[in-house]
Amino acid sequence: MQLPLLTLVIGGAASGKSAFAEKMVRQSGLAKTYVATAEAFDDEMREKIARHRADRSGQGWRTVEAPRHLTRALTTLDTDEVALVDCITLWLTNLMLDETPWQDALDILCDVLEHTATPIVLVSNDVSGGVIPENALARAFQVAQGRTNQRLASQADLVVHVTAGLPRVLKGMHLANAGAGDDGDMWR
C-alpha cells in the first residue's frame, strides 16, 4: 500500500489511533521508523513505554527518541522508509512544560513536513470533544493542541479519525475498498 507523504491520525485517549497508525505503516512495505516523543516521568508511563516497545519488538522497527527535537529526527529520515510519530500530543506537552514557544516549534515542524520526501504518519489526540478545563495550563494546552491539530490537518494529505478502533477518513484518499481483511485492507 502506498502512503501519502503526510498522514494525520487523530482520536481520543485509548481510541486505537496508535494501533491503527502502526498497521498503516506496516502495510506500506517500507522500512519502519518509530519516532517516540514520550518521556517516562513516572512508573505508569515507564510501563506504557515498555509495553509499546514490546509490541513492536521483532517487527523491524527502528526507534528514534525525540521528546522535544522532533524536526531534527524527521530530517534524518531516508526516502525509502516511513516514519510514525507517536505522538504529537506528548511532543506539544513537552514543549509547553519546558516553556518553549510551541507556535514557533510548530512553524518549523510544518516547514519540515512540507519539504520531506519521506512518508510520515503523525498520531495526535483529539481534544475538541472535551469540557473546558478548570486551570490555566490545561486550558492553554487544549487551545494549543486544537490549533496544532488544525494546522497539521490542513497540511496533511490524509486525515483519519479513530474511535473505538474504527477509522473514519476526514480528508484525503479513500482506501475503504482496497483489499479485504488480513490481505492488506487496513480499514477492516
Number of C-alpha atoms within 10 A of each C-alpha: 16 11 20 15 18 22 25 27 29 28 23 18 14 13 19 19 27 25 16 21 25 19 15 21 26 19 16 16 14 17 16 20 21 21 24 22 22 22 16 12 8 8 9 10 13 13 12 13 16 12 12 12 14 11 11 14 11 8 10 11 17 13 15 16 15 20 21 21 14 21 17 12 17 22 13 8 17 15 12 12 17 24 27 25 27 24 21 24 22 19 22 25 20 18 18 16 10 11 9 14 11 19 14 10 17 18 13 14 17 17 12 16 21 13 10 16 16 20 24 25 28 23 27 27 23 20 20 14 7 9 9 12 12 8 8 9 12 12 14 13 18 19 15 20 22 15 14 21 23 12 14 21 20 13 16 23 16 21 24 22 24 24 16 12 16 15 23 16 16 14 16 13 12 12 12 14 10 14 14 12 10 8 9 16 17 22 19 14
